[in-house]
Amino acid sequence: PCGGEGGGGGVEGDLESWQIGIGARYWFNARSDFSPYGQVSLVYMALDSDEVESLDGTLGTAAELGIAYRGIEDLLLQAGVGGLITLVDSKGQAGDEETDFSVRGLGVGVKVAWLF
């Protein structure tokens, strides 16, 4: 769900986003199969909502902290906590009023990567 504030009130509905970005990941030196890591990124988010027309994309930052397990040959298992926040509000049109959106998110995830 998402919400935005316009001139006269709020807009509620579902928001979809697609992201592309560039960032850096740092692997902390660990002498075991477990290795902590940190990641920061600058992302561009394309936003889409059925309730808001002409919704602009926006720039944001993302960060993630986690731990990876490298004990299985050719596989990397990761568990992490990540967050995302927009740097610039996105503008859209909801009915007759212009609406500003800011996006913030927090997530927990597990990833499996094949190393080749």
N, C-alpha and C positions, 0 to 999 in steps of 0.2 A: 504494500500500500504506500501511497505517497500523499503529500499535501503541499499546497502552495498558497501563499497569501497574495491576493490581488487588491484592487482599490477598495472593494466593498466587503470582502469575506474570503472564505477559504474554498479550495477545490480539493475534493477527495477522489481517489481512484487508484488504479494499478499503473505502475511505471515500469517500463522495460528499458534496460540500458545495455549497450554494447561498448566495450572498451578496447583501446589500443594504446600502448604506452612504451616507455623506455625507462629502464631502471638499473639498479645494481643489487646484487646479492652477495653477502659476506658470509663465508663459512668459517666458524670459529674452529681453532685448532683443537682437535679432540684425539685422544689416544685410544679410542674404543670404536665400536661399530656405530655408536650414536654420536651425531654431530649437530650442535645447535647452529642456527643461521638467522640472519636478519636481512630484510629486503626493503628497499624504498623505490618508488616509481613515480614518474610524472605521467598522467594518463589523459587522453581525450575521451570523453564519454558522449556517444550519440544516444539521445533520449527519445522515447516514444510512449505516448499515452493516448487512449481512446477519448478521454475527457478533455484533453487540451490540444488545440490545433497549433500548427507552426511552432512546435517546441524546438528551441535551439539546442545544439550540443554545448558542452562546457569543458573546461580544464579542471583537473583535480589531482590530488596526491593520494597515494596508497602506500601502506606499510604492512609488513608481515613479520612475525616472530614465530619460530618453530624449532622443531627437532627432526632430524632425518635419521633413519636406520639404514645402514649400508651393509648389513651382514648377509644378505642374500645375493648370490652372483647375478650380475646384470640387472638387478632391481633396486630401486630406491624408494623407501616408504617414508612419507613426510606427514607430520601433523603440525598444524599451525593455527595461529590466531591473527586475523588481519583486519585492517580498517581502511576506510575510504572517506574522503571529504572533498567537496568542490571548492575551488579557489575563486571562481566567478559564478554568480547566479545565472541560471538559464532562464530565458524569457519565453513565454508562450501566450496564446490567446485562448481564454476560456469564456465562451459566449461573447459578451460585449466588453469584457474587461481583460486587461493585460495582467498576466500572473508571473511572478518570479519564483523559481524553484532553486533550492539548494539541496544537494544530495549528501547524506551521511550514511555510512553503513559499517557494520561490524559483523564479522563472520568467523566461524570455526570450521576447519576442513581437514580432510585426509586425502592425500594424493599418492598415486603409485606411478613411478616413472621407470621406463625401460632404458637402461644405459647401453649405448652401442658405440 
